[in-house]
């Protein structure tokens, strides 16, 4: 082999390496951009291929996490309880986190507890029941901010 052939092969190999490097960088960049879109709630490319109507769908609103419990109706109207990582016991008993001054509330009426990034409410076998919106609780249900929870004459809401 001549020196010219070896030099041409070296440049060809070098060119092939640079093409490989650029393709790897562009693939990584594309993956990072798709990851950002997916994190923002946008559908993935695979989801758009399967359901083209997702491409025109408006962006989903970002849900704000609840930071406090507010009494909006009843004897304790205006009272707020900051939300932490621990459950909140609701009822007339003195050991309750929020002591309800409501004749229709049981001693240990309901429990509001965090699970992951969401809050759930469950009735603890109360006499008069616990209502999430217009639905009486029969099991623990997630509570979205702004949805009223009624215990007797007291209505509470989670707020951001």
VEXVEXVEX-418251 format. One line per field, with one value per residue (C-alpha): residue in one letter; chain; residue number from 1; x, y, z. Coordinates in Angstrom, 2 decimals, padded with zeros to 5 digits. Example, Ala and Ser with C-alpha at 12.3 -4.5 7.8 and 13.67 -1.06 7.14 Angstrom:
<atoms>
res <- a	s .
chain <- A	A .
n <- 1	2 .
x <- 012.30	013.67 .
y <- -004.50	-001.06 .
z <- 007.80	007.14 .
</atoms>
This chain:
<atoms>
res <- x	x	x	x	x	x	x	x	x	x	x	x	x	x	x	x	x	x	x	x	x	x	x	x	x	x	x	x	x	x	x	x	x	x	x	x	x	x	x	x	x	x	x	x	x	x	x	x	x	x	x	x	x	x	x	x	x	x	x	x	x	x	x	x	x	x	x	x	x	x	x	x	x	x	x	x	x	x	x	x	x	x	x	x	x	x	x	x	x	x	x	x	x	x	x	x	x	x	x	x	x	x	x	x	x	x	x	x	x	x	x	x	x	x	x	x	x	x	x	x	x	x	x	x	x	x	x	x	x	x	x	x	x	x	x	x	x	x	x	x	x	x	x	x	x	x	x	x	x	x	x	x	x	x	x	x	x	x	x	x .
chain <- A	A	A	A	A	A	A	A	A	A	A	A	A	A	A	A	A	A	A	A	A	A	A	A	A	A	A	A	A	A	A	A	A	A	A	A	A	A	A	A	A	A	A	A	A	A	A	A	A	A	A	A	A	A	A	A	A	A	A	A	A	A	A	A	A	A	A	A	A	A	A	A	A	A	A	A	A	A	A	A	A	A	A	A	A	A	A	A	A	A	A	A	A	A	A	A	A	A	A	A	A	A	A	A	A	A	A	A	A	A	A	A	A	A	A	A	A	A	A	A	A	A	A	A	A	A	A	A	A	A	A	A	A	A	A	A	A	A	A	A	A	A	A	A	A	A	A	A	A	A	A	A	A	A	A	A	A	A	A	A .
n <- 1	2	3	4	5	6	7	8	9	10	11	12	13	14	15	16	17	18	19	20	21	22	23	24	25	26	27	28	29	30	31	32	33	34	35	36	37	38	39	40	41	42	43	44	45	46	47	48	49	50	51	52	53	54	55	56	57	58	59	60	61	62	63	64	65	66	67	68	69	70	71	72	73	74	75	76	77	78	79	80	81	82	83	84	85	86	87	88	89	90	91	92	93	94	95	96	97	98	99	100	101	102	103	104	105	106	107	108	109	110	111	112	113	114	115	116	117	118	119	120	121	122	123	124	125	126	127	128	129	130	131	132	133	134	135	136	137	138	139	140	141	142	143	144	145	146	147	148	149	150	151	152	153	154	155	156	157	158	159	160 .
x <- 000.00	001.16	001.44	-001.37	-003.78	-002.91	-003.40	-006.78	-007.88	-006.82	-008.83	-011.80	-011.63	-011.31	-014.31	-016.32	-015.46	-016.62	-019.91	-020.44	-019.70	-022.12	-024.88	-024.42	-024.52	-027.65	-029.41	-028.59	-029.77	-033.05	-033.60	-032.99	-035.50	-038.11	-037.47	-038.15	-041.39	-042.50	-041.69	-043.85	-046.82	-046.56	-047.29	-044.34	-043.61	-044.85	-048.14	-048.60	-047.98	-050.64	-053.12	-052.60	-055.28	-052.87	-050.68	-053.37	-054.43	-054.01	-051.34	-052.49	-052.63	-050.00	-051.58	-050.48	-049.75	-051.85	-050.01	-052.77	-056.16	-058.73	-062.11	-064.48	-067.82	-068.86	-067.95	-064.19	-064.53	-061.24	-059.00	-056.04	-053.83	-050.49	-050.04	-046.95	-045.98	-048.11	-051.82	-054.47	-057.16	-060.50	-063.16	-064.45	-061.89	-059.24	-056.41	-057.60	-055.32	-058.33	-060.86	-064.28	-066.80	-069.66	-072.43	-072.66	-068.99	-067.82	-064.91	-062.60	-064.52	-062.11	-058.44	-056.65	-053.33	-050.58	-049.58	-046.88	-047.67	-051.46	-053.74	-056.46	-059.47	-061.09	-064.06	-063.23	-066.66	-068.42	-072.14	-073.09	-070.56	-067.93	-068.60	-066.10	-067.92	-071.41	-070.18	-070.31	-067.07	-067.10	-063.31	-060.26	-060.38	-057.89	-058.68	-057.87	-057.26	-060.49	-062.82	-064.99	-064.95	-068.03	-068.15	-071.46	-071.80	-068.07	-066.64	-062.88	-060.73	-057.13	-055.47	-052.12 .
y <- 000.00	003.45	006.32	008.12	005.18	004.92	008.67	008.52	005.62	007.53	010.61	008.40	006.71	010.11	011.43	008.33	008.89	012.53	011.50	008.97	011.59	014.12	011.51	010.54	014.19	014.94	011.82	012.82	016.36	015.11	012.78	015.62	017.85	015.08	014.55	018.21	018.09	014.92	016.48	019.47	017.18	017.07	013.77	011.70	011.08	007.50	008.69	011.22	008.52	006.29	009.13	012.08	014.13	014.51	016.77	019.46	019.05	022.17	021.96	020.60	023.12	022.62	021.42	023.36	021.39	022.06	023.88	024.57	023.39	026.18	026.10	027.88	027.31	026.54	027.68	027.77	029.69	031.32	028.96	027.54	024.54	024.25	020.90	018.87	015.25	013.97	013.05	015.44	014.05	015.86	015.61	016.82	014.89	017.04	014.96	015.88	018.10	020.26	020.17	020.75	022.64	020.95	018.86	016.76	015.73	012.56	012.49	010.91	011.80	011.76	011.63	013.66	012.07	012.55	009.82	010.79	014.30	013.98	014.25	011.72	011.90	008.94	008.69	006.96	005.39	008.61	008.73	011.46	010.76	012.79	014.30	015.11	017.51	015.94	012.36	010.59	008.77	004.99	004.68	006.96	009.33	011.90	015.53	018.17	021.79	023.80	020.78	021.15	018.49	018.64	017.29	018.25	022.02	022.48	022.75	022.61	022.93	022.37	025.49	026.09 .
z <- 000.00	-000.80	001.64	-000.19	000.36	004.05	004.53	002.73	004.93	008.05	007.00	006.11	009.52	011.25	009.28	010.26	013.95	013.79	012.13	014.92	017.61	016.06	015.76	019.43	020.55	018.49	019.82	023.41	022.77	021.25	024.24	026.68	024.88	024.88	028.58	029.29	027.31	029.11	032.47	031.54	030.93	027.14	025.40	024.21	020.53	020.87	022.39	019.56	016.94	018.51	019.18	016.78	018.57	021.50	019.35	019.27	022.91	025.06	027.75	031.09	033.94	036.60	039.83	042.86	045.98	049.04	051.82	054.33	055.54	055.81	057.60	055.20	057.01	060.56	064.08	063.30	060.01	059.01	061.00	059.10	059.81	057.98	056.23	057.11	056.52	059.41	059.29	060.60	062.91	062.67	065.38	068.74	070.84	072.52	070.96	067.43	065.36	064.43	067.29	065.72	067.83	065.97	067.55	064.38	064.49	066.23	068.67	066.08	062.94	059.99	059.11	056.44	055.49	052.88	050.46	048.01	046.80	047.36	050.39	051.18	053.49	055.24	057.55	060.85	061.39	062.30	063.07	060.58	057.83	055.98	052.56	049.82	047.54	047.38	047.82	051.19	051.94	052.07	051.68	051.61	048.62	047.28	048.06	045.46	046.54	046.57	046.89	050.03	052.75	055.00	058.53	060.13	059.79	059.26	055.75	055.17	052.03	051.10	049.75	048.00 .
</atoms>
